[in-house]
Amino acid sequence: MAIIETFGLTKQFNGLVAVDEMTLAIDREIFGLLGPNGSGKTTTVRMLTTLLTPTSGEAKVCGHSVTASPREVRDRISYVPQDMAVDMKLTGRENVVFFANLYGIPRPRETADEALAQMDLASRADDMVNTYSGGMRRRLELAQALVHDPEVLFLDEPTIGLDVAGRRKIWEHIINLKNGGMTVFVTTHYMDEADHACDRVGIIDKGKIVALDTPTALKSLHCHEIIAIRGEGEYKGTVVPDVTFIGKTDDELRFQAISGEDSGIPLLRALTNSGMKIHSFVIRQPTLDDVFLSLIGEQEETMAFDHHRFRTMLRRRA
């Protein structure tokens, strides 16, 4: 029996299918769910954490149904959402002790201190949270989530809004938790993070899982060598034999080829003949970004951007 299992898990909102018959089996690993905005990532997490009731299908966490036995599921999991869940007017220790008391932990202060030490926050435990950096506040949330020693940790965009150093530190702790036997289910927009840290990833689009495997296997299966070209002028859909256009990011055109060395010069010649002026040309191995573009393509935003929520989140993590 896997730690997390879903069987045809489906969620609809007023006729809109947000998650479409998802079937997964996740064990003691870091599992990353990747997808564009509105693809169903957060809805999936909320169903698995018992915050949303599925429209149909079933999900089990640690052998317990999220619908029939939600209390048993909650006893075994922790969930860290995108939005900050720390009280800025309390110290780090007070925040974690508060969660320990909510969980009914017998020795709340001692347990809180252990969790703070695990997240490298012991030296700042008595400082007010409003003096913490964004990365420290995110680690404080992890400490709160760990006070009852969960079997499964759900993280929704755990590093969004953090700088590179903060992101790296968070992932060091996540990997350590997995190495200690915890199952971690994470959603992220950062493909490089998933590529580096996740044991397996699922790519979701319009509520359906379109690819599921290790990052290495996905790169091998869905992409050949990548030809990345930067230049001026309009791309007119020009390709040559054995080359496929993947997509465009800013001013970079990306193509995949069975052999970049064999196809690169003919492709450059064809683009030049079409009127483009080439500035740079690189042949490299694929990344998860390339796999994502190959499977999902360039996405138009389907929902208006919530500027107020985004500014608030960044301010809390500043």
N, C-alpha and C positions, 0 to 999 in steps of 0.2 A: 504494500500500500504506500503510495506517494504521500508526502506531507501536504501538498495542495493538489486537489483534483477538481477538474470541471468537466461536466458532461452536457454538451449542448447548451451551455449557459447563454441566456439571451436576455437583453433588456431593451424595452421599447418605451419611448416617451411620446405620447399623443401620435402614435403611428410611425414615428421615426425610430428606426432600429439603430441603437447606439452600440450594442454588442450583439453579434449574430452567431449563435450556435457555437460558442467557443468550447473546445475540448482540449484540455491541457493536463499534464502530469508533471509536477515539480517536486524535487526531493531536496536533500540538504546541499544547497547550491546558492549562488547568486544568480537569480533569473531576472533579465532585463526585458521589459515590455516597451518597445519603441514604436513610435508612430507620429504622424502630424497632429496638430491641434484638432480636436474634435473627432479623433479616430476611435475613441472608446477606452483609452488607457485609464483615466481616472474613474470612469464608470465601472470598469472591471475591478479596480482596487476597492471601490466602495461596496461592491457586492461581496467581495471576498472578506471584507472586514465587517460585514453585517449591517452597514449603514444604508444600503439600498436592497430592496427585495427584488430578486430576479423575476422577470415576466414569465419565463419558462426555463427548463433545464435545471441542473443541480450543481452545487459546488460543495466540496468537503475540505476542511482544514483540520489537520491532525486527526482525521477519521470522523469528524463531527460535521453534520450538515449545517450550512449557514442559515438555512430557513427553519429546520426542525430543532436545532440545538444551538441557537445563537449565543447563549450564555457560556456554553462550554468552549465555543470558538473564541470568544472575547477573553476568556481566562488564559488562553494560550498564545495570544498575539499581541503585538503593539503596532500602532500606525502613526507615522509622522507625516502629516499632510504638507502641501506646498506652503501654506500660510504659516507664519510663525505662531507658536503656541507657548510662549514664555511670557511671564509677567515682568515687565521692565522695572517695576517699583519694588521688586524683591531681589534678594541676593541669589546667586546660583544655587547655593545649598537650600534656601527656602523654597525655591521652585521645585527642586527634586524631592524634598521632604513632603511637599504638598501632594505630589503624585504618589509617593510611597504610602501616605495616609489614605488616599483614595482607593488604592489597591488593598488596603488592610494589611500592609507588611508589618510583622511583629516588631522589628527594630528599625523604624523608619530612618532615623538619623544615620545609623551605622550603614544601612543599605544605601542611602543616598550618597554617603561619602565614598563607598566602594564604586558606585556608578560614576561619580565625578572623577575619581582617580582613573577609572578605565578610559574616560574620554580626555585625559590629561588636563583636567580643570581643577585639581585639588588645590593648587596654589592660589586660585582665584575664587574659591568657593564662597568666601564671605564678602566679595565685591558685588556691588549692585550690577544687575544685568545691563543697565543702560550704559555701562562702561565697557561692555564686551564688544569685540569685533563681530562682524557678521558670521564668520566661520565659527567663532566660539559660541555664539547663540545657537547655531545649528547643532554643534556638538552637545550643548546643554539639552536640546530637545532629544537627542539620542540618549543622553543620560536618563532623562525622564522616562523614555520608552523602555529602558532596561531594568528599572527598579524591581519589576516582578518576574525577571528572568524568563522572558517569552521564548517560545519555541520558534516562532515565526515573526519576522519584522517586515512590515510594509513601509516603503519609502516612496513618496510621490514627489518627483523632481527634487531630490535632496540637495543638489548643489546649485540650483538656479539662483542667479543674483550674486554668487560668490566669485572672488577673484581666483586666479589659477592656484595660488598657494592654499587657499581655503578649500577649494575643490579637492586638491590632492590629499589634504589632511583628512577630510571626511571619508574619502575612499580607502585610505589606510585603515581607518577604524572599521569600516564596513567589511573589508576583507578579513580583518582579525576576528570579527564576529562570526563570519562564515567558517573560518578555520577552527573556531571553538565549537562548531556543531550547529550553529543557527542557520535556518533557512531565511534568505533575504529575497524579497520580491520588490523590484525597484522599477520605476518609470523614469525615463530621462530623455532630454532632447540632445544631449551631448554624446554623439556617436563614438568619439574617441574614448570616453569613459567606459561605455559598454564594451567596446573592443578590447580594452585593457583589462577590465575587472570582472565582467560577467562570464560565468561558466557557459551559459546558454542565453540566447536572446530570441524573442518572438517579435516579428514585425507585424503590426496591426494597421489595417487600412479600412475605413468605413465599417468598423466593427468586426472584421474578419481577420484571422491570422493568415497572412500570405506567405510567411516563411518562418521556420522554427529550427534552430540548430545552434551549434557552437559558432562563435564569430569566425573562426578559421574555416569551418566547413561552408558557411554561407558565402564567404569571400571566394572560396574555390569553386563553389557551385554556380554562383550567379554572376561572377565577373571574371574576365580574363585580365590581361595587362591593361593599364589605364594610360591613355595619351591625354595629357592636360595641356591646353593651348590658350594663351592669352594674346589678344590682338585687337585691332580696330576694324570697324566695319560690321555690317549685318551678316549674321550667319544665315545662309539660305538653304539649309538642309543638305548641304553637300556631304557625301560619304564616298568611300571607295570600298572595293571588295574586302570582306572579312573585318570590317570596321562598323561599329554600331554607336550612334550618338546616344549618350546617357542623359546629359542635361547641362545646364548652365548655372554657375554660381558666381554672382557679380560679373566680372569680365572674363571669367575662365570657362572655356568650353571643355567638356569631358567626353571622351570616347573610350570604348573598350575594343580591344583587338586581340585576336588569337596570338599574334606576334607583333608587339609594338615596333620592334626593330625593322621588320619587313614592311609594315604598313605605314610607318610614320612619315617617311619622305613622300610617298604618293598622296597621303592625306594633306600634308603641307602644300604640295604643289596644287592640289585640287582647290584648297581654300584660297590660295593666292590667286589662282585663275578666276575664282568667283568674285574677286574684288576686295578680299580681306588683306590687311597688313598685319603680319604675324610679328609679335614681340618676343614671345618665349614659347618653348616647346619642351615638355618633360615626359618621359616614359617611367612609370612606377608601378608597384604592386597595388592592388585594390585595397581600400579601407571599407569600413562599414558605411561610411558616407556614400561611397560609390554604390554599394549594394542597395542602400536605401533609395538613392536616386533611380537606380535601375528598376527597382520593383514598384516604387511609389510615384516617381516622377516629380516634377515641380508642382507644388500645391498652391491653390488660391485659398486665402483665408475665408472660411465660411461664417465666422462670427466676428462681430465688431471687437476691436481691441479695447480692453478695459484699462484705460490709462490710470484711473484713480487707484485701482487695485494694484497695478504694477508699481506705481510710485510708492504706495504704502509699503509694499513688500520690500522694495529696495531700501527705503528709509529705515525699516526695522533691521535690515541686514548691514547697514552702513557702519 
